[in-house]
Amino acid sequence: MGIKITLDMQAIKMLEDEAKKSAELAMEQLQQDIQNEQTMPFDTGDMQNNQTFVAVEGNCTRLVTGSPQARRLYYHPEYKFQRGKNKHAGAKWLEPYISGDKKDFVRDAFVEIYKKRTGV
């Protein structure tokens, strides 16, 4: 008994491309949610509005904050953060998305976007 399997390589390529685009859009939703939650330190807004961006390199999609002070601010909760523009500003602004109450945010956003884009 023989079984013949034919793969639709064009459909597979389309699904792979949509996965990459869905990951990028999910990261953009993460970036927007961080801004809406007002948790990132904010003085002039450059770090949040200009230096934080979605970077896509091959199969890797990341949210990057490229400002020189980002690492220092992120890892030092003892700093006294001004809260005039972002009322919840402080260190470790990504923790809710890593291990806190929003840890499924990116996954859920990706699944929703991917389903809409592919119908799968």
Buried (B, 14 or more C-beta within 10 A) or exposed (E): EEEEEEEEEEEEEEBEEBBBBBBBBBBBBBBEBBBEBBBBBBBEEEBBEEBBBBEEEEEEBEBEBEBEEBEEBBEEEEEEBEEEEBEEBBBBBBBBBEEEEBEEBBEEBBBBBBEEBBEE
